[in-house]
Amino acid sequence: MKLEEMRALSPQEIRSRLEDAREEYFRLRFQFSGGQLTDTSRLRVARREIARLATILQEVELEVEYEGGGE
């Protein structure tokens, strides 16, 4: 999912997707520890998606308008 698409979601949808992403990450970690996960890059992708969703949710909750560049 692209960043613009994530930003267009409602806070409830973001929370739902964040929960789903955390569950997926948990399953991936479990598969990795059991030796069943062959594509370990999926762990990294899942972690980054969780971070993106959490950041966007925090921005929405604080009502911060993102204008880029950190200004």
N, CA, C and O atoms as a Maestro MAE file, in Angstrom:
{
 s_m_m2io_version
 :::
 2.0.0
}

f_m_ct {
 s_m_title
 :::
 protein
 m_atom[284] {
  # First column is atom index #
  i_m_mmod_type
  r_m_x_coord
  r_m_y_coord
  r_m_z_coord
  i_m_residue_number
  s_m_chain_name
  s_m_pdb_residue_name
  s_m_pdb_atom_name
  i_m_atomic_number
  :::
  1 25 0.848 -1.170 0.000 1 A "MET " " N  " 7
  2 3 0.000 0.000 0.000 1 A "MET " " CA " 6
  3 2 0.898 1.239 0.000 1 A "MET " " C  " 6
  4 15 1.871 1.319 0.749 1 A "MET " " O  " 8
  5 25 0.553 2.187 -0.844 2 A "LYS " " N  " 7
  6 3 1.338 3.411 -0.934 2 A "LYS " " CA " 6
  7 2 1.030 4.341 0.228 2 A "LYS " " C  " 6
  8 15 -0.027 4.257 0.853 2 A "LYS " " O  " 8
  9 25 1.973 5.224 0.499 3 A "LEU " " N  " 7
  10 3 1.848 6.147 1.618 3 A "LEU " " CA " 6
  11 2 0.635 7.059 1.456 3 A "LEU " " C  " 6
  12 15 -0.063 7.335 2.432 3 A "LEU " " O  " 8
  13 25 0.376 7.530 0.236 4 A "GLU " " N  " 7
  14 3 -0.772 8.405 0.004 4 A "GLU " " CA " 6
  15 2 -2.082 7.674 0.293 4 A "GLU " " C  " 6
  16 15 -3.028 8.254 0.826 4 A "GLU " " O  " 8
  17 25 -2.118 6.392 -0.067 5 A "GLU " " N  " 7
  18 3 -3.316 5.594 0.194 5 A "GLU " " CA " 6
  19 2 -3.520 5.410 1.692 5 A "GLU " " C  " 6
  20 15 -4.650 5.437 2.178 5 A "GLU " " O  " 8
  21 25 -2.422 5.223 2.421 6 A "MET " " N  " 7
  22 3 -2.512 5.075 3.877 6 A "MET " " CA " 6
  23 2 -3.032 6.350 4.524 6 A "MET " " C  " 6
  24 15 -3.848 6.299 5.444 6 A "MET " " O  " 8
  25 25 -2.560 7.482 4.046 7 A "ARG " " N  " 7
  26 3 -2.972 8.765 4.615 7 A "ARG " " CA " 6
  27 2 -4.449 9.065 4.346 7 A "ARG " " C  " 6
  28 15 -5.072 9.823 5.091 7 A "ARG " " O  " 8
  29 25 -5.006 8.482 3.301 8 A "ALA " " N  " 7
  30 3 -6.403 8.730 2.949 8 A "ALA " " CA " 6
  31 2 -7.376 7.919 3.811 8 A "ALA " " C  " 6
  32 15 -8.582 8.166 3.781 8 A "ALA " " O  " 8
  33 25 -6.864 6.967 4.565 9 A "LEU " " N  " 7
  34 3 -7.727 6.119 5.393 9 A "LEU " " CA " 6
  35 2 -8.206 6.862 6.631 9 A "LEU " " C  " 6
  36 15 -7.570 7.810 7.093 9 A "LEU " " O  " 8
  37 25 -9.328 6.419 7.152 10 A "SER " " N  " 7
  38 3 -9.834 6.984 8.406 10 A "SER " " CA " 6
  39 2 -9.021 6.399 9.566 10 A "SER " " C  " 6
  40 15 -8.390 5.354 9.409 10 A "SER " " O  " 8
  41 25 -9.029 7.061 10.722 11 A "PRO " " N  " 7
  42 3 -8.280 6.533 11.867 11 A "PRO " " CA " 6
  43 2 -8.690 5.107 12.249 11 A "PRO " " C  " 6
  44 15 -7.843 4.310 12.654 11 A "PRO " " O  " 8
  45 25 -9.969 4.781 12.125 12 A "GLN " " N  " 7
  46 3 -10.422 3.429 12.447 12 A "GLN " " CA " 6
  47 2 -9.842 2.407 11.472 12 A "GLN " " C  " 6
  48 15 -9.438 1.316 11.873 12 A "GLN " " O  " 8
  49 25 -9.804 2.770 10.188 13 A "GLU " " N  " 7
  50 3 -9.232 1.870 9.193 13 A "GLU " " CA " 6
  51 2 -7.736 1.692 9.421 13 A "GLU " " C  " 6
  52 15 -7.207 0.592 9.258 13 A "GLU " " O  " 8
  53 25 -7.057 2.766 9.796 14 A "ILE " " N  " 7
  54 3 -5.623 2.684 10.072 14 A "ILE " " CA " 6
  55 2 -5.377 1.749 11.249 14 A "ILE " " C  " 6
  56 15 -4.479 0.908 11.201 14 A "ILE " " O  " 8
  57 25 -6.176 1.896 12.310 15 A "ARG " " N  " 7
  58 3 -6.024 1.013 13.479 15 A "ARG " " CA " 6
  59 2 -6.248 -0.448 13.096 15 A "ARG " " C  " 6
  60 15 -5.527 -1.337 13.548 15 A "ARG " " O  " 8
  61 25 -7.250 -0.683 12.262 16 A "SER " " N  " 7
  62 3 -7.556 -2.043 11.830 16 A "SER " " CA " 6
  63 2 -6.398 -2.632 11.028 16 A "SER " " C  " 6
  64 15 -5.998 -3.774 11.250 16 A "SER " " O  " 8
  65 25 -5.872 -1.855 10.106 17 A "ARG " " N  " 7
  66 3 -4.751 -2.336 9.292 17 A "ARG " " CA " 6
  67 2 -3.494 -2.509 10.129 17 A "ARG " " C  " 6
  68 15 -2.698 -3.414 9.877 17 A "ARG " " O  " 8
  69 25 -3.310 -1.651 11.119 18 A "LEU " " N  " 7
  70 3 -2.164 -1.773 12.012 18 A "LEU " " CA " 6
  71 2 -2.255 -3.075 12.807 18 A "LEU " " C  " 6
  72 15 -1.259 -3.781 12.967 18 A "LEU " " O  " 8
  73 25 -3.434 -3.383 13.295 19 A "GLU " " N  " 7
  74 3 -3.635 -4.636 14.031 19 A "GLU " " CA " 6
  75 2 -3.372 -5.839 13.123 19 A "GLU " " C  " 6
  76 15 -2.727 -6.803 13.536 19 A "GLU " " O  " 8
  77 25 -3.873 -5.779 11.884 20 A "ASP " " N  " 7
  78 3 -3.640 -6.867 10.930 20 A "ASP " " CA " 6
  79 2 -2.151 -7.027 10.631 20 A "ASP " " C  " 6
  80 15 -1.648 -8.147 10.548 20 A "ASP " " O  " 8
  81 25 -1.452 -5.910 10.470 21 A "ALA " " N  " 7
  82 3 -0.023 -5.959 10.177 21 A "ALA " " CA " 6
  83 2 0.752 -6.553 11.346 21 A "ALA " " C  " 6
  84 15 1.699 -7.311 11.139 21 A "ALA " " O  " 8
  85 25 0.366 -6.221 12.557 22 A "ARG " " N  " 7
  86 3 1.037 -6.785 13.734 22 A "ARG " " CA " 6
  87 2 0.796 -8.287 13.834 22 A "ARG " " C  " 6
  88 15 1.702 -9.041 14.185 22 A "ARG " " O  " 8
  89 25 -0.428 -8.722 13.524 23 A "GLU " " N  " 7
  90 3 -0.728 -10.155 13.536 23 A "GLU " " CA " 6
  91 2 0.082 -10.888 12.472 23 A "GLU " " C  " 6
  92 15 0.592 -11.981 12.718 23 A "GLU " " O  " 8
  93 25 0.200 -10.285 11.291 24 A "GLU " " N  " 7
  94 3 0.989 -10.892 10.224 24 A "GLU " " CA " 6
  95 2 2.453 -10.990 10.642 24 A "GLU " " C  " 6
  96 15 3.097 -12.014 10.410 24 A "GLU " " O  " 8
  97 25 2.978 -9.939 11.251 25 A "TYR " " N  " 7
  98 3 4.368 -9.950 11.697 25 A "TYR " " CA " 6
  99 2 4.586 -11.050 12.735 25 A "TYR " " C  " 6
  100 15 5.608 -11.737 12.708 25 A "TYR " " O  " 8
  101 25 3.634 -11.216 13.645 26 A "PHE " " N  " 7
  102 3 3.732 -12.270 14.648 26 A "PHE " " CA " 6
  103 2 3.788 -13.641 13.973 26 A "PHE " " C  " 6
  104 15 4.608 -14.482 14.341 26 A "PHE " " O  " 8
  105 25 2.913 -13.869 12.981 27 A "ARG " " N  " 7
  106 3 2.909 -15.147 12.263 27 A "ARG " " CA " 6
  107 2 4.225 -15.363 11.529 27 A "ARG " " C  " 6
  108 15 4.761 -16.472 11.517 27 A "ARG " " O  " 8
  109 25 4.745 -14.301 10.917 28 A "LEU " " N  " 7
  110 3 6.015 -14.425 10.203 28 A "LEU " " CA " 6
  111 2 7.155 -14.770 11.157 28 A "LEU " " C  " 6
  112 15 8.004 -15.602 10.840 28 A "LEU " " O  " 8
  113 25 7.172 -14.133 12.316 29 A "ARG " " N  " 7
  114 3 8.212 -14.440 13.309 29 A "ARG " " CA " 6
  115 2 8.108 -15.890 13.768 29 A "ARG " " C  " 6
  116 15 9.121 -16.566 13.945 29 A "ARG " " O  " 8
  117 25 6.891 -16.359 13.957 30 A "PHE " " N  " 7
  118 3 6.674 -17.735 14.379 30 A "PHE " " CA " 6
  119 2 7.174 -18.702 13.303 30 A "PHE " " C  " 6
  120 15 7.831 -19.696 13.614 30 A "PHE " " O  " 8
  121 25 6.861 -18.409 12.042 31 A "GLN " " N  " 7
  122 3 7.330 -19.243 10.936 31 A "GLN " " CA " 6
  123 2 8.848 -19.217 10.844 31 A "GLN " " C  " 6
  124 15 9.474 -20.244 10.583 31 A "GLN " " O  " 8
  125 25 9.443 -18.048 11.058 32 A "PHE " " N  " 7
  126 3 10.894 -17.915 10.993 32 A "PHE " " CA " 6
  127 2 11.564 -18.755 12.074 32 A "PHE " " C  " 6
  128 15 12.550 -19.444 11.814 32 A "PHE " " O  " 8
  129 25 11.023 -18.692 13.284 33 A "SER " " N  " 7
  130 3 11.631 -19.446 14.380 33 A "SER " " CA " 6
  131 2 11.474 -20.952 14.179 33 A "SER " " C  " 6
  132 15 12.290 -21.734 14.667 33 A "SER " " O  " 8
  133 25 10.435 -21.352 13.468 34 A "GLY " " N  " 7
  134 3 10.223 -22.765 13.182 34 A "GLY " " CA " 6
  135 2 10.938 -23.242 11.934 34 A "GLY " " C  " 6
  136 15 10.870 -24.423 11.594 34 A "GLY " " O  " 8
  137 25 11.624 -22.340 11.247 35 A "GLY " " N  " 7
  138 3 12.359 -22.705 10.049 35 A "GLY " " CA " 6
  139 2 11.493 -22.865 8.818 35 A "GLY " " C  " 6
  140 15 11.948 -23.432 7.825 35 A "GLY " " O  " 8
  141 25 10.267 -22.388 8.848 36 A "GLN " " N  " 7
  142 3 9.355 -22.541 7.719 36 A "GLN " " CA " 6
  143 2 9.365 -21.341 6.779 36 A "GLN " " C  " 6
  144 15 8.878 -21.439 5.652 36 A "GLN " " O  " 8
  145 25 9.905 -20.221 7.220 37 A "LEU " " N  " 7
  146 3 9.890 -19.004 6.409 37 A "LEU " " CA " 6
  147 2 11.111 -18.990 5.501 37 A "LEU " " C  " 6
  148 15 12.245 -18.971 5.978 37 A "LEU " " O  " 8
  149 25 10.879 -18.999 4.189 38 A "THR " " N  " 7
  150 3 11.993 -19.008 3.249 38 A "THR " " CA " 6
  151 2 12.375 -17.599 2.812 38 A "THR " " C  " 6
  152 15 13.548 -17.333 2.548 38 A "THR " " O  " 8
  153 25 11.414 -16.702 2.735 39 A "ASP " " N  " 7
  154 3 11.674 -15.322 2.315 39 A "ASP " " CA " 6
  155 2 11.711 -14.424 3.551 39 A "ASP " " C  " 6
  156 15 10.689 -13.875 3.963 39 A "ASP " " O  " 8
  157 25 12.898 -14.282 4.133 40 A "THR " " N  " 7
  158 3 13.022 -13.525 5.380 40 A "THR " " CA " 6
  159 2 12.855 -12.026 5.181 40 A "THR " " C  " 6
  160 15 12.693 -11.293 6.157 40 A "THR " " O  " 8
  161 25 12.890 -11.557 3.949 41 A "SER " " N  " 7
  162 3 12.699 -10.125 3.709 41 A "SER " " CA " 6
  163 2 11.273 -9.699 4.051 41 A "SER " " C  " 6
  164 15 11.015 -8.513 4.257 41 A "SER " " O  " 8
  165 25 10.354 -10.646 4.113 42 A "ARG " " N  " 7
  166 3 8.967 -10.327 4.484 42 A "ARG " " CA " 6
  167 2 8.894 -9.787 5.907 42 A "ARG " " C  " 6
  168 15 8.015 -8.981 6.213 42 A "ARG " " O  " 8
  169 25 9.805 -10.220 6.783 43 A "LEU " " N  " 7
  170 3 9.848 -9.693 8.147 43 A "LEU " " CA " 6
  171 2 10.131 -8.192 8.122 43 A "LEU " " C  " 6
  172 15 9.469 -7.410 8.805 43 A "LEU " " O  " 8
  173 25 11.108 -7.813 7.338 44 A "ARG " " N  " 7
  174 3 11.497 -6.401 7.232 44 A "ARG " " CA " 6
  175 2 10.364 -5.561 6.644 44 A "ARG " " C  " 6
  176 15 10.081 -4.465 7.128 44 A "ARG " " O  " 8
  177 25 9.724 -6.074 5.609 45 A "VAL " " N  " 7
  178 3 8.616 -5.362 4.969 45 A "VAL " " CA " 6
  179 2 7.469 -5.175 5.959 45 A "VAL " " C  " 6
  180 15 6.873 -4.099 6.024 45 A "VAL " " O  " 8
  181 25 7.159 -6.210 6.723 46 A "ALA " " N  " 7
  182 3 6.072 -6.131 7.699 46 A "ALA " " CA " 6
  183 2 6.397 -5.124 8.797 46 A "ALA " " C  " 6
  184 15 5.530 -4.354 9.210 46 A "ALA " " O  " 8
  185 25 7.646 -5.126 9.273 47 A "ARG " " N  " 7
  186 3 8.052 -4.158 10.304 47 A "ARG " " CA " 6
  187 2 7.915 -2.733 9.803 47 A "ARG " " C  " 6
  188 15 7.452 -1.853 10.529 47 A "ARG " " O  " 8
  189 25 8.312 -2.509 8.576 48 A "ARG " " N  " 7
  190 3 8.230 -1.157 8.015 48 A "ARG " " CA " 6
  191 2 6.780 -0.710 7.818 48 A "ARG " " C  " 6
  192 15 6.452 0.458 8.025 48 A "ARG " " O  " 8
  193 25 5.930 -1.633 7.424 49 A "GLU " " N  " 7
  194 3 4.514 -1.286 7.264 49 A "GLU " " CA " 6
  195 2 3.904 -0.917 8.615 49 A "GLU " " C  " 6
  196 15 3.122 0.029 8.707 49 A "GLU " " O  " 8
  197 25 4.261 -1.660 9.658 50 A "ILE " " N  " 7
  198 3 3.782 -1.345 11.005 50 A "ILE " " CA " 6
  199 2 4.244 0.049 11.398 50 A "ILE " " C  " 6
  200 15 3.462 0.833 11.935 50 A "ILE " " O  " 8
  201 25 5.499 0.361 11.137 51 A "ALA " " N  " 7
  202 3 6.037 1.673 11.495 51 A "ALA " " CA " 6
  203 2 5.329 2.788 10.732 51 A "ALA " " C  " 6
  204 15 5.002 3.827 11.305 51 A "ALA " " O  " 8
  205 25 5.095 2.575 9.453 52 A "ARG " " N  " 7
  206 3 4.408 3.595 8.654 52 A "ARG " " CA " 6
  207 2 2.993 3.842 9.168 52 A "ARG " " C  " 6
  208 15 2.574 4.988 9.338 52 A "ARG " " O  " 8
  209 25 2.269 2.767 9.410 53 A "LEU " " N  " 7
  210 3 0.894 2.909 9.893 53 A "LEU " " CA " 6
  211 2 0.850 3.575 11.260 53 A "LEU " " C  " 6
  212 15 -0.009 4.421 11.510 53 A "LEU " " O  " 8
  213 25 1.765 3.204 12.143 54 A "ALA " " N  " 7
  214 3 1.795 3.801 13.479 54 A "ALA " " CA " 6
  215 2 2.120 5.288 13.396 54 A "ALA " " C  " 6
  216 15 1.552 6.089 14.138 54 A "ALA " " O  " 8
  217 25 3.023 5.659 12.506 55 A "THR " " N  " 7
  218 3 3.384 7.065 12.339 55 A "THR " " CA " 6
  219 2 2.203 7.871 11.814 55 A "THR " " C  " 6
  220 15 1.906 8.953 12.323 55 A "THR " " O  " 8
  221 25 1.536 7.347 10.805 56 A "ILE " " N  " 7
  222 3 0.386 8.048 10.237 56 A "ILE " " CA " 6
  223 2 -0.726 8.171 11.266 56 A "ILE " " C  " 6
  224 15 -1.372 9.215 11.359 56 A "ILE " " O  " 8
  225 25 -0.953 7.122 12.033 57 A "LEU " " N  " 7
  226 3 -1.978 7.171 13.074 57 A "LEU " " CA " 6
  227 2 -1.638 8.238 14.107 57 A "LEU " " C  " 6
  228 15 -2.517 8.976 14.549 57 A "LEU " " O  " 8
  229 25 -0.383 8.321 14.488 58 A "GLN " " N  " 7
  230 3 0.040 9.339 15.456 58 A "GLN " " CA " 6
  231 2 -0.173 10.741 14.886 58 A "GLN " " C  " 6
  232 15 -0.637 11.636 15.594 58 A "GLN " " O  " 8
  233 25 0.160 10.934 13.622 59 A "GLU " " N  " 7
  234 3 -0.043 12.235 12.984 59 A "GLU " " CA " 6
  235 2 -1.521 12.618 12.990 59 A "GLU " " C  " 6
  236 15 -1.878 13.756 13.293 59 A "GLU " " O  " 8
  237 25 -2.367 11.659 12.653 60 A "VAL " " N  " 7
  238 3 -3.804 11.926 12.610 60 A "VAL " " CA " 6
  239 2 -4.320 12.260 13.999 60 A "VAL " " C  " 6
  240 15 -5.102 13.195 14.170 60 A "VAL " " O  " 8
  241 25 -3.881 11.496 14.987 61 A "GLU " " N  " 7
  242 3 -4.354 11.729 16.350 61 A "GLU " " CA " 6
  243 2 -3.901 13.083 16.885 61 A "GLU " " C  " 6
  244 15 -4.619 13.716 17.660 61 A "GLU " " O  " 8
  245 25 -2.738 13.521 16.485 62 A "LEU " " N  " 7
  246 3 -2.237 14.819 16.934 62 A "LEU " " CA " 6
  247 2 -2.667 15.951 16.008 62 A "LEU " " C  " 6
  248 15 -2.382 17.120 16.268 62 A "LEU " " O  " 8
  249 25 -3.352 15.595 14.928 63 A "GLU " " N  " 7
  250 3 -3.822 16.558 13.932 63 A "GLU " " CA " 6
  251 2 -2.686 17.424 13.393 63 A "GLU " " C  " 6
  252 15 -2.786 18.646 13.293 63 A "GLU " " O  " 8
  253 25 -1.620 16.742 13.057 64 A "VAL " " N  " 7
  254 3 -0.467 17.414 12.475 64 A "VAL " " CA " 6
  255 2 -0.584 17.311 10.963 64 A "VAL " " C  " 6
  256 15 -0.740 16.219 10.418 64 A "VAL " " O  " 8
  257 25 -0.509 18.434 10.301 65 A "GLU " " N  " 7
  258 3 -0.550 18.418 8.848 65 A "GLU " " CA " 6
  259 2 0.862 18.208 8.322 65 A "GLU " " C  " 6
  260 15 1.776 18.983 8.606 65 A "GLU " " O  " 8
  261 25 1.012 17.159 7.561 66 A "TYR " " N  " 7
  262 3 2.312 16.817 7.014 66 A "TYR " " CA " 6
  263 2 2.549 17.618 5.735 66 A "TYR " " C  " 6
  264 15 1.785 17.523 4.775 66 A "TYR " " O  " 8
  265 25 3.619 18.404 5.742 67 A "GLU " " N  " 7
  266 3 3.935 19.207 4.563 67 A "GLU " " CA " 6
  267 2 5.294 18.849 3.983 67 A "GLU " " C  " 6
  268 15 5.745 19.484 3.030 67 A "GLU " " O  " 8
  269 25 5.944 17.854 4.539 68 A "GLY " " N  " 7
  270 3 7.229 17.402 4.008 68 A "GLY " " CA " 6
  271 2 8.368 18.318 4.390 68 A "GLY " " C  " 6
  272 15 8.157 19.481 4.734 68 A "GLY " " O  " 8
  273 25 9.557 17.797 4.329 69 A "GLY " " N  " 7
  274 3 10.748 18.587 4.611 69 A "GLY " " CA " 6
  275 2 10.984 18.867 6.077 69 A "GLY " " C  " 6
  276 15 12.006 19.468 6.410 69 A "GLY " " O  " 8
  277 25 10.127 18.479 6.943 70 A "GLY " " N  " 7
  278 3 10.312 18.676 8.373 70 A "GLY " " CA " 6
  279 2 10.202 20.114 8.827 70 A "GLY " " C  " 6
  280 15 10.659 20.465 9.914 70 A "GLY " " O  " 8
  281 25 9.605 20.937 8.008 71 A "GLU " " N  " 7
  282 3 9.504 22.358 8.386 71 A "GLU " " CA " 6
  283 2 8.187 22.662 9.043 71 A "GLU " " C  " 6
  284 15 7.936 23.806 9.422 71 A "GLU " " O  " 8
  :::
 }
 m_bond[283] {
  # First column is bond index #
  i_m_from
  i_m_to
  i_m_order
  :::
  1 1 2 1
  2 2 3 1
  3 3 4 2
  4 3 5 1
  5 5 6 1
  6 6 7 1
  7 7 8 2
  8 7 9 1
  9 9 10 1
  10 10 11 1
  11 11 12 2
  12 11 13 1
  13 13 14 1
  14 14 15 1
  15 15 16 2
  16 15 17 1
  17 17 18 1
  18 18 19 1
  19 19 20 2
  20 19 21 1
  21 21 22 1
  22 22 23 1
  23 23 24 2
  24 23 25 1
  25 25 26 1
  26 26 27 1
  27 27 28 2
  28 27 29 1
  29 29 30 1
  30 30 31 1
  31 31 32 2
  32 31 33 1
  33 33 34 1
  34 34 35 1
  35 35 36 2
  36 35 37 1
  37 37 38 1
  38 38 39 1
  39 39 40 2
  40 39 41 1
  41 41 42 1
  42 42 43 1
  43 43 44 2
  44 43 45 1
  45 45 46 1
  46 46 47 1
  47 47 48 2
  48 47 49 1
  49 49 50 1
  50 50 51 1
  51 51 52 2
  52 51 53 1
  53 53 54 1
  54 54 55 1
  55 55 56 2
  56 55 57 1
  57 57 58 1
  58 58 59 1
  59 59 60 2
  60 59 61 1
  61 61 62 1
  62 62 63 1
  63 63 64 2
  64 63 65 1
  65 65 66 1
  66 66 67 1
  67 67 68 2
  68 67 69 1
  69 69 70 1
  70 70 71 1
  71 71 72 2
  72 71 73 1
  73 73 74 1
  74 74 75 1
  75 75 76 2
  76 75 77 1
  77 77 78 1
  78 78 79 1
  79 79 80 2
  80 79 81 1
  81 81 82 1
  82 82 83 1
  83 83 84 2
  84 83 85 1
  85 85 86 1
  86 86 87 1
  87 87 88 2
  88 87 89 1
  89 89 90 1
  90 90 91 1
  91 91 92 2
  92 91 93 1
  93 93 94 1
  94 94 95 1
  95 95 96 2
  96 95 97 1
  97 97 98 1
  98 98 99 1
  99 99 100 2
  100 99 101 1
  101 101 102 1
  102 102 103 1
  103 103 104 2
  104 103 105 1
  105 105 106 1
  106 106 107 1
  107 107 108 2
  108 107 109 1
  109 109 110 1
  110 110 111 1
  111 111 112 2
  112 111 113 1
  113 113 114 1
  114 114 115 1
  115 115 116 2
  116 115 117 1
  117 117 118 1
  118 118 119 1
  119 119 120 2
  120 119 121 1
  121 121 122 1
  122 122 123 1
  123 123 124 2
  124 123 125 1
  125 125 126 1
  126 126 127 1
  127 127 128 2
  128 127 129 1
  129 129 130 1
  130 130 131 1
  131 131 132 2
  132 131 133 1
  133 133 134 1
  134 134 135 1
  135 135 136 2
  136 135 137 1
  137 137 138 1
  138 138 139 1
  139 139 140 2
  140 139 141 1
  141 141 142 1
  142 142 143 1
  143 143 144 2
  144 143 145 1
  145 145 146 1
  146 146 147 1
  147 147 148 2
  148 147 149 1
  149 149 150 1
  150 150 151 1
  151 151 152 2
  152 151 153 1
  153 153 154 1
  154 154 155 1
  155 155 156 2
  156 155 157 1
  157 157 158 1
  158 158 159 1
  159 159 160 2
  160 159 161 1
  161 161 162 1
  162 162 163 1
  163 163 164 2
  164 163 165 1
  165 165 166 1
  166 166 167 1
  167 167 168 2
  168 167 169 1
  169 169 170 1
  170 170 171 1
  171 171 172 2
  172 171 173 1
  173 173 174 1
  174 174 175 1
  175 175 176 2
  176 175 177 1
  177 177 178 1
  178 178 179 1
  179 179 180 2
  180 179 181 1
  181 181 182 1
  182 182 183 1
  183 183 184 2
  184 183 185 1
  185 185 186 1
  186 186 187 1
  187 187 188 2
  188 187 189 1
  189 189 190 1
  190 190 191 1
  191 191 192 2
  192 191 193 1
  193 193 194 1
  194 194 195 1
  195 195 196 2
  196 195 197 1
  197 197 198 1
  198 198 199 1
  199 199 200 2
  200 199 201 1
  201 201 202 1
  202 202 203 1
  203 203 204 2
  204 203 205 1
  205 205 206 1
  206 206 207 1
  207 207 208 2
  208 207 209 1
  209 209 210 1
  210 210 211 1
  211 211 212 2
  212 211 213 1
  213 213 214 1
  214 214 215 1
  215 215 216 2
  216 215 217 1
  217 217 218 1
  218 218 219 1
  219 219 220 2
  220 219 221 1
  221 221 222 1
  222 222 223 1
  223 223 224 2
  224 223 225 1
  225 225 226 1
  226 226 227 1
  227 227 228 2
  228 227 229 1
  229 229 230 1
  230 230 231 1
  231 231 232 2
  232 231 233 1
  233 233 234 1
  234 234 235 1
  235 235 236 2
  236 235 237 1
  237 237 238 1
  238 238 239 1
  239 239 240 2
  240 239 241 1
  241 241 242 1
  242 242 243 1
  243 243 244 2
  244 243 245 1
  245 245 246 1
  246 246 247 1
  247 247 248 2
  248 247 249 1
  249 249 250 1
  250 250 251 1
  251 251 252 2
  252 251 253 1
  253 253 254 1
  254 254 255 1
  255 255 256 2
  256 255 257 1
  257 257 258 1
  258 258 259 1
  259 259 260 2
  260 259 261 1
  261 261 262 1
  262 262 263 1
  263 263 264 2
  264 263 265 1
  265 265 266 1
  266 266 267 1
  267 267 268 2
  268 267 269 1
  269 269 270 1
  270 270 271 1
  271 271 272 2
  272 271 273 1
  273 273 274 1
  274 274 275 1
  275 275 276 2
  276 275 277 1
  277 277 278 1
  278 278 279 1
  279 279 280 2
  280 279 281 1
  281 281 282 1
  282 282 283 1
  283 283 284 2
  :::
 }
}
